[in-house]
Amino acid sequence: MMASLGWARGGLVGAALVFSLFLGSAAATGVDQASSDRAQQREQFKAAWAAASRGDQATVLQAAFDLRDYPLTPFLEFELLRQRIDQVPEVVVEQFLARHRDWSFASALELAWLRSLARRGEYETLVRHGRGSGNAEVQCHLARADLAAGRTEGLATKVESLWLVGQSQHRACDPAFAWWRRQGYLTPDLAWQRFHLALRAGETGMARYLRRYLDQDRRFWADRWLSLQTQLYPTLREARRWQDHEQSRLIVETGLIRLARSDWERAESAWRLLQAHFSWPAEQQGRIRREIALYRAVALDAGALDAISDLAPVLIDQQMLEWRVRASLAHGQWETVLDSIQSMSLTEQARPRWRYWRGRALAALNRPEAALAYASLASEANYYGFLAASRLGQDLTVCSEELKADSAIQRRLLRDAEFERALELWQVGLNGHGRRTWIRVAQRLSQDELRQAALLAAAHQWHDRAIHALGNAGSMRAYPWRFPMIEKARVEYASQRWNVDPALVYGLMRAESAMQPDALSPAGARGLLQLMPGTASAVARRHSLPYNGQGDLMNPALNIPLGVAHLGELQERYDNAWIDVAAAYNAGINALARWRDSRPETEPDVWLETLPFFETRDYVPRVLAFATLYEWQMQRSPQVLRANILPTLALSDQGFTCTH
């Protein structure tokens, strides 16, 4: 009856108003309907959510009436309001946002509403509600509203802040910008500032546009800056004909540093050509020499160590010391490895990575302290600790922290409306809203509460939230929960079909997605095994696997066989060498080919540590360490690290141990 009354009063507008007032009165009078079966409520909600996506407002309103005691019902009203935001009265949105200010949909709905007000020209309503918005488009509309109302005091400063950015603003800014220019506020100095912001943001087209607002002298330098963007090396060679000027030195410095990152040899050649042509301040000269030396070390050039030694001590920071270690490793300069590590801060020296390489250097130099260095690390359950234990011929140490359910804390969490809402959102498949809600809740939980929240999340098969909660609680050794064996039947079947070790599958899956089935990377990789749609399509064709588009990759039933089939292909290509499999999975086969061709005979641990791409350098050890923890979970002897990192080490029986 309530829903039909809403429709009788003018379609969505009347319906939304009645719906909003209905929910408000229910909350005010404490309506507490006896809960129906929660599973049934979830199914009703999911059906209503699907109806909302079809624009079936009558079905949604009826479902909202039926589900008025269900914790997610406001999401149905949110979806109706969002779909017809141009038609909803101010009072409805205002009251709805006031009641749900902390809900996961609030900011998106508010922004959609403010944009709608601007589109409709309802500027005074926009002014009442939009002043606090941090959205540039909204701020541009507000500036336009102020112009229309003649409110120009202080407006120039606001418009300047909108204009002085490195990228194009929304077209809503154009009227305010035009007014600002007509008033004479756009000076060559401001245009020059924005020109540089655009270059730093990679917006070359924007920089070219801004050239028209520069004075003649700055246009001369702007042309050289723009030339540097498109013809880097030729412009640097041409620079020897430039006059010695602050701008010319800055352009050359920027160009040399850019060139050093892709081709240190050409950068050094250009630097030799230009070094004597300009009167370089010592600080600027040091920055150039530092970048060339750094990327010479990244390229593992034999002369990098001397180039680093020639730098002023103030330029040899942690990054430079790390690459001094790697360049030394590549050339077997173990004394320099040791010296570089001992030059780091005590905090850095205490990290497992540098403790391991200190032990390796001591062992290579036949120093008796090597065994002690390894022993201090061998009790830690990480990549470097596992390697140290293996080099000592010891069992790998894995001491698991056992978590016990605390019924009192769990009851308190489940009575928390926001926590309950997060779990329900996960259960009905609104995972993005669920995670945003969970993050808000987690920020106010104690460590004990986080552990219990993790247990509840794991019980609901929400493993990525359990993993993050335990990390935030400091429970890094809660291995059964931080390294869950999800989708076990599917993983085992796919592993057997494509002859891939399930421990390695799990290790890679855990590293890729933290067991988040709907994970989406910035590059577009999707699902548990983070497959790119193009890769998935090709693998599906080769193996006659079902695949109907990128949406399938969020489904574990499809993602796992496609991902494991791809791993099987890589495993065959690289002759079961999982260092190469994981590196190719992360960086691509072309990058791996370059790295392998440059150092074909390097020891595996040294080869990994000296990779130029930091993500892969950390990713492969993480996959192998995670796979080792899954071997422990499967009650197997550890084989992954031994086979891939230490293949020449004398074989011995090795297992897992826990020594407290």
C-alpha positions as CSV (number, residue, x, y, z in Angstrom):
1,M,0.0,0.0,0.0
2,M,2.8,2.4,0.8
3,A,4.5,1.7,-2.5
4,S,1.3,2.2,-4.5
5,L,0.6,5.5,-2.7
6,G,4.1,6.6,-3.8
7,W,3.4,5.9,-7.4
8,A,0.0,7.6,-7.3
9,R,1.8,10.8,-6.2
10,G,3.9,11.3,-9.3
11,G,6.2,8.5,-10.3
12,L,9.7,8.3,-8.8
13,V,9.6,11.7,-7.2
14,G,6.6,11.0,-5.2
15,A,7.7,7.4,-4.6
16,A,11.1,8.5,-3.4
17,L,9.6,11.1,-1.1
18,V,7.1,8.6,0.5
19,F,9.8,6.0,0.7
20,S,12.2,8.3,2.4
21,L,9.6,9.6,4.9
22,F,8.5,6.0,5.5
23,L,12.0,4.9,6.5
24,G,12.4,8.0,8.6
25,S,9.2,7.3,10.6
26,A,10.1,3.7,11.0
27,A,13.4,4.6,12.5
28,A,11.8,7.3,14.7
29,T,9.1,5.0,16.1
30,G,11.4,2.1,16.6
31,V,9.8,-0.3,14.2
32,D,11.2,-3.7,15.1
33,Q,9.6,-6.3,12.9
34,A,10.4,-9.9,13.8
35,S,13.2,-10.9,11.4
36,S,12.3,-13.4,8.8
37,D,14.8,-15.9,7.7
38,R,18.0,-14.0,6.9
39,A,18.8,-16.1,3.9
40,Q,15.4,-15.4,2.4
41,Q,15.8,-11.7,3.1
42,R,19.1,-11.8,1.2
43,E,17.5,-13.5,-1.8
44,Q,14.7,-10.9,-1.8
45,F,17.3,-8.1,-1.6
46,K,19.3,-9.5,-4.4
47,A,16.2,-9.8,-6.6
48,A,15.3,-6.2,-5.7
49,W,18.8,-5.0,-6.5
50,A,18.6,-6.6,-9.9
51,A,15.2,-5.0,-10.4
52,A,16.7,-1.6,-9.6
53,S,19.4,-2.1,-12.3
54,R,16.5,-2.6,-14.7
55,G,14.7,0.5,-13.5
56,D,11.8,-1.5,-12.1
57,Q,10.9,1.0,-9.4
58,A,7.6,-0.6,-8.3
59,T,9.3,-3.9,-7.5
60,V,12.1,-2.1,-5.6
61,L,9.7,-0.1,-3.5
62,Q,7.6,-3.1,-2.6
63,A,10.7,-5.0,-1.7
64,A,11.8,-2.1,0.5
65,F,8.5,-2.2,2.3
66,D,8.8,-5.9,2.8
67,L,12.4,-5.7,3.9
68,R,12.1,-2.7,6.2
69,D,13.9,-4.4,9.1
70,Y,16.7,-5.7,6.8
71,P,20.1,-3.8,7.3
72,L,20.7,-3.2,3.6
73,T,17.3,-1.8,2.6
74,P,18.7,1.8,2.3
75,F,20.8,0.6,-0.6
76,L,17.6,0.1,-2.6
77,E,16.6,3.7,-2.0
78,F,20.1,4.8,-2.8
79,E,19.9,3.0,-6.2
80,L,16.5,4.5,-7.0
81,L,17.7,8.0,-6.1
82,R,20.9,7.6,-8.0
83,Q,19.1,6.5,-11.2
84,R,16.7,9.4,-11.2
85,I,18.8,12.0,-9.4
86,D,17.7,14.8,-11.7
87,Q,14.0,14.4,-10.6
88,V,14.4,14.0,-6.8
89,P,13.4,17.0,-4.6
90,E,16.0,18.7,-2.5
91,V,14.4,17.6,0.8
92,V,14.5,13.9,-0.1
93,V,18.2,13.8,-0.9
94,E,19.1,16.1,1.9
95,Q,17.3,14.0,4.5
96,F,18.5,10.8,3.0
97,L,22.1,11.9,3.1
98,A,21.7,13.2,6.7
99,R,20.5,9.8,7.9
100,H,23.2,7.9,5.9
101,R,26.2,10.2,6.0
102,D,28.6,7.5,7.0
103,W,27.3,4.8,4.6
104,S,29.5,3.7,1.8
105,F,27.2,5.1,-0.9
106,A,26.9,8.6,0.6
107,S,29.8,10.4,-1.1
108,A,29.0,9.0,-4.5
109,L,25.3,10.0,-4.2
110,E,26.2,13.4,-2.9
111,L,28.5,14.1,-5.8
112,A,25.9,12.8,-8.3
113,W,23.4,15.1,-6.8
114,L,25.6,18.2,-6.8
115,R,26.5,17.6,-10.4
116,S,22.8,17.2,-11.2
117,L,22.0,20.5,-9.5
118,A,24.6,22.2,-11.7
119,R,23.3,20.6,-14.9
120,R,19.8,21.8,-14.1
121,G,21.1,25.3,-13.2
122,E,19.8,25.1,-9.6
123,Y,22.8,27.2,-8.5
124,E,21.5,28.5,-5.2
125,T,20.6,24.9,-4.0
126,L,24.1,23.9,-5.2
127,V,25.6,26.8,-3.1
128,R,23.7,25.7,0.0
129,H,25.0,22.1,-0.2
130,G,28.2,22.1,-2.2
131,R,30.6,24.5,-0.6
132,G,32.4,21.8,1.3
133,S,32.9,19.6,-1.8
134,G,36.5,18.8,-2.8
135,N,35.4,17.9,-6.3
136,A,36.9,20.4,-8.9
137,E,33.9,20.2,-11.2
138,V,31.6,21.1,-8.4
139,Q,33.9,24.0,-7.4
140,C,33.8,25.2,-10.9
141,H,30.0,25.2,-10.9
142,L,30.1,27.1,-7.6
143,A,32.4,29.7,-9.1
144,R,29.9,30.0,-12.0
145,A,27.1,30.4,-9.5
146,D,29.0,33.1,-7.7
147,L,29.5,34.9,-10.9
148,A,25.9,34.8,-11.8
149,A,24.9,36.2,-8.4
150,G,27.6,38.9,-8.5
151,R,29.5,37.4,-5.6
152,T,33.0,38.2,-6.8
153,E,34.8,39.1,-3.5
154,G,37.6,36.5,-3.1
155,L,36.5,34.7,-6.3
156,A,39.7,35.4,-8.2
157,T,41.8,33.5,-5.6
158,K,39.4,30.5,-5.8
159,V,39.5,30.5,-9.6
160,E,43.3,30.8,-9.6
161,S,43.6,27.6,-7.5
162,L,41.3,25.8,-9.9
163,W,43.3,27.0,-12.9
164,L,46.8,26.4,-11.5
165,V,46.9,22.6,-12.0
166,G,48.7,20.3,-14.4
167,Q,45.8,18.9,-16.3
168,S,42.7,20.3,-18.1
169,Q,39.7,21.0,-15.8
170,H,36.1,20.1,-16.5
171,R,34.5,22.4,-19.1
172,A,32.3,23.8,-16.3
173,C,35.3,25.8,-15.3
174,D,35.4,27.7,-18.7
175,P,33.1,30.6,-17.8
176,A,35.0,31.2,-14.5
177,F,38.3,31.0,-16.3
178,A,37.1,33.4,-19.1
179,W,36.0,35.9,-16.4
180,W,39.3,35.6,-14.6
181,R,41.3,36.2,-17.7
182,R,39.2,39.2,-18.7
183,Q,39.8,40.7,-15.3
184,G,43.6,40.5,-16.0
185,Y,44.4,37.9,-13.4
186,L,46.3,35.6,-15.8
187,T,49.9,36.8,-15.7
188,P,52.9,35.3,-17.6
189,D,54.2,34.2,-14.2
190,L,51.1,32.1,-13.5
191,A,51.1,30.7,-17.1
192,W,54.7,29.7,-16.6
193,Q,53.9,27.9,-13.4
194,R,51.1,26.0,-15.0
195,F,53.3,25.3,-18.0
196,H,55.7,23.4,-15.7
197,L,52.9,21.7,-13.9
198,A,51.6,20.4,-17.2
199,L,55.0,19.1,-18.2
200,R,55.4,17.3,-14.9
201,A,52.0,15.7,-15.4
202,G,53.0,14.6,-18.9
203,E,50.4,16.9,-20.5
204,T,52.4,18.1,-23.4
205,G,49.3,19.3,-25.4
206,M,48.3,21.4,-22.4
207,A,51.8,22.9,-22.2
208,R,51.7,23.8,-25.9
209,Y,48.3,25.5,-25.4
210,L,49.7,27.6,-22.4
211,R,52.6,28.9,-24.5
212,R,50.3,31.6,-25.9
213,Y,50.0,33.2,-22.5
214,L,53.8,33.5,-22.0
215,D,56.0,36.5,-22.7
216,Q,58.5,36.4,-25.5
217,D,61.5,35.4,-23.3
218,R,59.6,32.5,-21.7
219,R,58.3,31.3,-25.1
220,F,61.9,30.9,-26.1
221,W,62.5,28.5,-23.2
222,A,59.1,26.9,-23.5
223,D,60.0,25.8,-27.0
224,R,63.1,24.1,-25.7
225,W,61.2,22.4,-22.9
226,L,58.7,21.1,-25.5
227,S,61.5,20.0,-27.7
228,L,62.9,18.0,-24.8
229,Q,59.6,16.1,-24.5
230,T,59.7,14.8,-28.1
231,Q,63.4,14.8,-29.0
232,L,65.3,14.1,-25.8
233,Y,68.8,13.3,-27.0
234,P,68.9,15.6,-30.0
235,T,67.8,18.5,-27.8
236,L,70.5,17.8,-25.3
237,R,73.1,17.8,-28.0
238,E,71.7,21.0,-29.3
239,A,72.0,22.5,-25.8
240,R,75.7,23.2,-26.2
241,R,74.7,26.1,-28.4
242,W,72.5,27.6,-25.7
243,Q,73.5,30.5,-23.5
244,D,74.5,29.8,-19.9
245,H,71.2,30.6,-18.1
246,E,69.3,29.3,-15.2
247,Q,66.6,28.0,-17.5
248,S,69.0,26.3,-19.9
249,R,70.7,24.5,-17.0
250,L,67.4,23.4,-15.6
251,I,66.3,22.0,-19.0
252,V,69.5,20.2,-19.4
253,E,69.4,18.8,-15.9
254,T,65.8,17.5,-16.4
255,G,66.8,16.0,-19.8
256,L,69.9,14.3,-18.5
257,I,68.1,12.7,-15.5
258,R,65.3,11.5,-17.8
259,L,67.8,10.0,-20.3
260,A,69.8,8.4,-17.5
261,R,66.8,6.3,-16.5
262,S,66.5,4.7,-19.9
263,D,70.1,4.9,-21.3
264,W,72.8,5.9,-18.8
265,E,75.5,5.6,-21.5
266,R,74.0,8.3,-23.7
267,A,73.3,10.4,-20.6
268,E,76.9,10.2,-19.6
269,S,78.0,11.0,-23.2
270,A,75.7,14.1,-23.2
271,W,76.9,15.1,-19.7
272,R,80.6,15.0,-20.9
273,L,79.6,17.2,-23.8
274,L,77.7,19.8,-21.7
275,Q,79.5,19.7,-18.3
276,A,82.0,22.4,-19.3
277,H,79.6,24.5,-21.3
278,F,77.6,25.7,-18.4
279,S,78.5,27.1,-15.0
280,W,76.9,24.4,-12.9
281,P,76.2,25.0,-9.2
282,A,77.7,22.1,-7.2
283,E,74.2,20.9,-6.0
284,Q,72.8,20.7,-9.5
285,Q,76.0,19.0,-10.8
286,G,75.7,16.4,-8.0
287,R,72.1,15.6,-8.8
288,I,73.0,14.8,-12.4
289,R,76.1,12.7,-11.5
290,R,74.1,10.8,-8.9
291,E,71.3,9.8,-11.4
292,I,73.8,8.6,-14.0
293,A,75.7,6.6,-11.3
294,L,72.5,5.2,-9.9
295,Y,71.2,4.0,-13.3
296,R,74.6,2.7,-14.2
297,A,74.3,0.5,-11.1
298,V,70.8,-0.5,-12.1
299,A,72.2,-1.7,-15.4
300,L,74.8,-3.6,-13.3
301,D,77.7,-1.9,-15.2
302,A,81.1,-2.8,-13.9
303,G,82.1,0.9,-13.6
304,A,79.1,1.7,-11.4
305,L,81.0,1.1,-8.2
306,D,83.7,3.6,-9.0
307,A,81.0,6.1,-10.2
308,I,79.3,5.8,-6.9
309,S,82.5,6.1,-4.9
310,D,83.2,9.4,-6.7
311,L,80.0,10.9,-5.4
312,A,79.9,13.2,-2.4
313,P,78.9,11.3,0.7
314,V,75.7,13.3,1.1
315,L,74.5,11.8,-2.2
316,I,74.9,8.2,-1.1
317,D,71.6,7.5,0.5
318,Q,69.8,4.3,1.2
319,Q,68.7,3.8,-2.5
320,M,72.3,4.3,-3.7
321,L,73.6,1.9,-1.0
322,E,71.1,-0.8,-2.1
323,W,72.2,-0.5,-5.7
324,R,75.8,-0.5,-4.7
325,V,75.1,-3.9,-3.0
326,R,73.4,-5.2,-6.2
327,A,76.1,-4.0,-8.5
328,S,78.6,-5.6,-6.2
329,L,76.7,-8.9,-6.2
330,A,76.5,-8.9,-10.0
331,H,80.3,-8.7,-10.2
332,G,81.2,-10.9,-7.1
333,Q,82.6,-8.0,-5.2
334,W,81.7,-9.4,-1.8
335,E,83.8,-7.0,0.3
336,T,81.9,-4.1,-1.3
337,V,78.6,-5.9,-0.6
338,L,79.6,-6.2,3.1
339,D,80.8,-2.6,3.3
340,S,77.7,-1.2,1.6
341,I,75.4,-3.1,4.0
342,Q,77.4,-1.9,7.0
343,S,77.1,1.7,5.8
344,M,73.3,1.5,6.0
345,S,71.4,2.7,9.0
346,L,70.9,0.2,11.8
347,T,67.2,0.0,11.0
348,E,68.0,-1.0,7.4
349,Q,70.7,-3.5,8.5
350,A,68.2,-5.2,10.7
351,R,65.9,-6.0,7.7
352,P,65.8,-9.7,6.7
353,R,67.0,-8.9,3.2
354,W,70.2,-7.2,4.3
355,R,70.9,-9.7,7.1
356,Y,70.7,-12.5,4.5
357,W,73.1,-10.7,2.1
358,R,75.5,-9.9,4.9
359,G,75.5,-13.7,5.7
360,R,76.1,-14.5,2.0
361,A,79.0,-12.0,1.8
362,L,80.6,-13.4,5.0
363,A,80.3,-16.9,3.6
364,A,81.7,-16.0,0.3
365,L,84.7,-14.4,2.1
366,N,85.1,-17.5,4.2
367,R,84.5,-15.6,7.4
368,P,83.4,-17.6,10.4
369,E,80.7,-15.1,11.3
370,A,78.6,-16.3,8.4
371,A,77.0,-19.2,10.4
372,L,76.0,-16.8,13.1
373,A,74.5,-14.3,10.6
374,Y,72.5,-17.1,9.0
375,A,71.5,-18.5,12.4
376,S,70.1,-15.1,13.6
377,L,67.7,-15.2,10.6
378,A,66.9,-18.9,10.3
379,S,64.1,-18.8,12.8
380,E,62.0,-16.3,10.8
381,A,59.2,-17.6,8.5
382,N,60.0,-15.4,5.4
383,Y,61.9,-15.9,2.2
384,Y,65.3,-14.8,3.6
385,G,64.8,-16.8,6.8
386,F,63.9,-19.9,4.8
387,L,67.0,-19.5,2.7
388,A,69.2,-19.0,5.7
389,A,67.9,-22.1,7.4
390,S,68.4,-24.1,4.1
391,R,72.0,-22.9,3.9
392,L,72.6,-24.1,7.4
393,G,71.0,-27.5,6.6
394,Q,68.2,-26.9,9.1
395,D,64.5,-27.4,9.1
396,L,62.5,-24.4,8.2
397,T,60.9,-22.6,11.2
398,V,57.1,-22.1,11.0
399,C,55.5,-21.3,14.4
400,S,51.8,-20.7,13.9
401,E,49.8,-18.5,16.2
402,E,46.5,-20.1,17.1
403,L,43.5,-17.9,17.2
404,K,40.6,-18.8,19.6
405,A,37.1,-17.5,19.2
406,D,36.0,-15.0,21.9
407,S,32.3,-15.3,22.0
408,A,31.8,-12.1,24.0
409,I,33.7,-9.9,21.5
410,Q,32.1,-11.6,18.5
411,R,28.6,-11.0,19.9
412,R,29.5,-7.4,20.4
413,L,30.8,-7.1,16.8
414,L,27.7,-8.8,15.4
415,R,25.5,-6.3,17.3
416,D,27.4,-3.4,15.7
417,A,25.2,-2.2,12.9
418,E,28.0,-1.1,10.7
419,F,29.9,-4.4,11.1
420,E,26.7,-6.4,10.4
421,R,26.2,-4.2,7.4
422,A,29.7,-5.0,6.1
423,L,29.1,-8.8,6.4
424,E,25.7,-8.5,4.7
425,L,27.1,-6.6,1.8
426,W,29.6,-9.3,1.3
427,Q,26.9,-12.0,1.5
428,V,24.8,-10.3,-1.2
429,G,27.7,-9.6,-3.5
430,L,28.1,-5.9,-3.1
431,N,31.7,-6.4,-2.4
432,G,33.0,-2.8,-3.1
433,H,30.5,-1.3,-0.6
434,G,31.3,-4.1,1.8
435,R,35.0,-3.4,1.8
436,R,34.5,0.4,2.2
437,T,32.2,-0.3,5.1
438,W,34.7,-2.8,6.6
439,I,37.5,-0.3,6.4
440,R,35.5,2.2,8.3
441,V,34.7,-0.3,11.0
442,A,38.3,-1.6,11.2
443,Q,39.7,1.8,11.9
444,R,37.9,1.9,15.3
445,L,38.6,-1.7,16.4
446,S,41.2,-2.8,19.0
447,Q,43.7,-5.5,18.1
448,D,41.7,-8.1,20.0
449,E,38.6,-7.0,18.1
450,L,40.4,-7.1,14.8
451,R,41.4,-10.7,15.4
452,Q,37.8,-11.7,16.2
453,A,36.6,-9.8,13.2
454,A,39.1,-11.8,11.1
455,L,37.7,-15.0,12.4
456,L,34.1,-13.9,11.6
457,A,35.2,-12.8,8.1
458,A,37.0,-16.2,7.5
459,A,33.8,-18.0,8.7
460,H,31.9,-16.1,6.0
461,Q,34.6,-17.0,3.4
462,W,35.6,-13.3,3.2
463,H,39.3,-14.2,3.2
464,D,40.9,-11.0,2.0
465,R,39.3,-9.0,4.9
466,A,40.5,-11.7,7.3
467,I,44.1,-11.4,5.9
468,H,44.1,-7.6,6.2
469,A,42.6,-7.6,9.7
470,L,45.2,-9.9,11.0
471,G,47.9,-7.9,9.4
472,N,46.6,-4.8,11.1
473,A,46.3,-6.6,14.4
474,G,49.9,-7.7,14.2
475,S,49.0,-11.4,14.0
476,M,51.4,-12.2,11.2
477,R,51.9,-15.8,12.4
478,A,48.2,-16.7,12.2
479,Y,49.1,-18.7,9.1
480,P,46.0,-20.9,8.7
481,W,43.9,-17.7,8.4
482,R,46.4,-15.5,6.6
483,F,47.1,-18.3,4.0
484,P,43.8,-20.0,3.6
485,M,43.4,-22.9,1.2
486,I,40.3,-21.6,-0.6
487,E,38.6,-23.3,-3.5
488,K,40.5,-26.5,-2.6
489,A,38.8,-28.9,-5.0
490,R,39.1,-26.6,-8.0
491,V,42.8,-25.8,-7.3
492,E,43.6,-29.5,-6.8
493,Y,41.7,-30.5,-10.0
494,A,43.4,-27.8,-12.1
495,S,46.8,-28.5,-10.6
496,Q,46.5,-32.2,-11.5
497,R,45.2,-31.4,-15.0
498,W,48.1,-29.0,-15.9
499,N,50.7,-30.6,-13.7
500,V,51.3,-27.6,-11.6
501,D,52.2,-27.8,-7.9
502,P,49.2,-26.7,-5.9
503,A,51.5,-25.0,-3.3
504,L,52.8,-22.8,-6.1
505,V,49.3,-22.1,-7.4
506,Y,48.3,-21.0,-3.9
507,G,51.5,-19.0,-3.4
508,L,51.0,-17.1,-6.6
509,M,47.2,-16.6,-5.9
510,R,47.9,-15.3,-2.4
511,A,50.6,-12.9,-3.8
512,E,48.4,-11.7,-6.7
513,S,45.0,-11.1,-5.0
514,A,45.2,-11.8,-1.3
515,M,42.4,-14.2,-2.0
516,Q,40.1,-11.5,-3.2
517,P,37.9,-13.1,-6.0
518,D,36.9,-9.8,-7.5
519,A,40.4,-8.1,-7.4
520,L,41.0,-5.6,-10.2
521,S,44.4,-4.2,-10.8
522,P,45.1,-0.7,-12.3
523,A,46.3,-2.5,-15.5
524,G,43.0,-4.5,-15.8
525,A,44.1,-7.9,-14.4
526,R,41.2,-9.6,-12.7
527,G,40.2,-12.2,-10.1
528,L,42.1,-14.6,-7.9
529,L,45.0,-15.2,-10.3
530,Q,44.9,-11.7,-11.8
531,L,44.5,-12.6,-15.4
532,M,44.4,-10.1,-18.2
533,P,41.4,-10.5,-20.4
534,G,43.5,-11.0,-23.5
535,T,45.6,-13.7,-21.9
536,A,42.5,-15.4,-20.6
537,S,40.9,-15.4,-24.0
538,A,44.0,-16.9,-25.7
539,V,44.4,-19.6,-23.0
540,A,40.7,-20.5,-23.2
541,R,41.0,-21.0,-27.0
542,R,44.1,-23.2,-26.6
543,H,42.6,-25.4,-23.9
544,S,38.9,-25.3,-24.9
545,L,37.9,-23.7,-21.6
546,P,34.7,-21.6,-21.2
547,Y,35.3,-17.9,-21.4
548,N,32.7,-15.3,-22.3
549,G,34.5,-12.0,-21.5
550,Q,36.3,-10.3,-18.6
551,G,33.3,-10.6,-16.2
552,D,34.0,-14.3,-16.1
553,L,37.4,-13.7,-14.5
554,M,35.7,-12.6,-11.2
555,N,34.3,-16.1,-10.9
556,P,36.7,-18.5,-9.2
557,A,35.1,-21.4,-11.1
558,L,36.5,-19.9,-14.3
559,N,39.5,-17.9,-13.1
560,I,41.2,-20.8,-11.5
561,P,41.3,-23.2,-14.5
562,L,42.3,-20.4,-16.9
563,G,45.0,-19.2,-14.5
564,V,46.4,-22.6,-13.8
565,A,46.4,-23.5,-17.5
566,H,48.4,-20.4,-18.1
567,L,50.8,-21.3,-15.4
568,G,51.1,-24.8,-16.9
569,E,52.1,-23.2,-20.3
570,L,54.7,-21.0,-18.6
571,Q,56.0,-23.9,-16.6
572,E,56.5,-25.9,-19.8
573,R,58.1,-23.0,-21.5
574,Y,60.6,-22.4,-18.7
575,D,61.3,-26.1,-18.0
576,N,59.7,-26.0,-14.5
577,A,61.9,-23.1,-13.3
578,W,59.4,-21.2,-11.1
579,I,61.7,-18.2,-10.7
580,D,61.1,-17.7,-14.4
581,V,57.4,-18.6,-14.3
582,A,56.7,-16.1,-11.6
583,A,58.8,-13.4,-13.2
584,A,57.2,-13.9,-16.5
585,Y,53.7,-13.9,-14.9
586,N,54.5,-10.6,-13.2
587,A,56.6,-8.7,-15.8
588,G,55.9,-10.5,-19.1
589,I,58.0,-12.9,-21.2
590,N,59.8,-10.1,-23.1
591,A,61.2,-8.5,-19.9
592,L,62.2,-11.9,-18.6
593,A,64.0,-12.7,-21.8
594,R,66.0,-9.4,-21.5
595,W,67.0,-10.2,-17.9
596,R,67.9,-13.8,-18.6
597,D,70.0,-12.9,-21.7
598,S,72.0,-10.3,-19.8
599,R,73.0,-12.7,-17.0
600,P,72.5,-16.3,-18.0
601,E,74.9,-17.9,-15.5
602,T,74.1,-15.9,-12.3
603,E,73.1,-17.8,-9.1
604,P,69.4,-17.7,-8.6
605,D,69.3,-15.6,-5.4
606,V,71.7,-13.1,-6.8
607,W,69.8,-13.0,-10.1
608,L,66.6,-12.2,-8.3
609,E,68.1,-9.5,-6.1
610,T,69.7,-7.7,-9.0
611,L,66.5,-7.5,-11.2
612,P,66.0,-3.9,-12.3
613,F,62.2,-3.9,-11.8
614,F,61.5,-3.5,-8.1
615,E,58.1,-5.0,-8.3
616,T,59.3,-8.3,-9.8
617,R,62.4,-8.3,-7.5
618,D,60.0,-8.4,-4.5
619,Y,57.2,-10.4,-6.1
620,V,59.1,-13.6,-7.0
621,P,60.5,-14.1,-3.5
622,R,57.0,-13.4,-2.0
623,V,55.4,-16.1,-4.3
624,L,58.1,-18.7,-3.3
625,A,57.8,-17.9,0.4
626,F,54.0,-18.1,0.3
627,A,54.3,-21.4,-1.6
628,T,56.5,-22.6,1.2
629,L,54.0,-21.7,3.8
630,Y,51.4,-23.6,1.8
631,E,53.7,-26.6,1.8
632,W,53.6,-26.4,5.6
633,Q,49.8,-26.1,5.4
634,M,49.7,-29.3,3.3
635,Q,52.0,-31.1,5.7
636,R,54.6,-31.6,3.0
637,S,58.4,-31.3,3.2
638,P,59.6,-28.0,1.8
639,Q,60.9,-28.3,-1.7
640,V,60.0,-25.1,-3.5
641,L,62.8,-22.9,-2.3
642,R,65.4,-25.6,-2.5
643,A,64.5,-26.5,-6.0
644,N,64.3,-23.0,-7.4
645,I,66.8,-20.9,-5.4
646,L,69.4,-23.4,-4.1
647,P,69.5,-26.1,-6.7
648,T,73.2,-26.9,-6.2
649,L,72.9,-27.3,-2.4
650,A,73.6,-30.8,-1.2
651,L,70.4,-32.7,-0.7
652,S,69.3,-33.5,2.8
653,D,66.1,-34.4,4.5
654,Q,64.4,-31.1,5.4
655,G,61.1,-30.4,7.2
656,F,59.4,-27.8,9.2
657,T,59.9,-27.1,12.9
658,C,58.8,-24.8,15.6
659,T,61.3,-23.9,18.3
660,H,60.1,-21.4,20.9
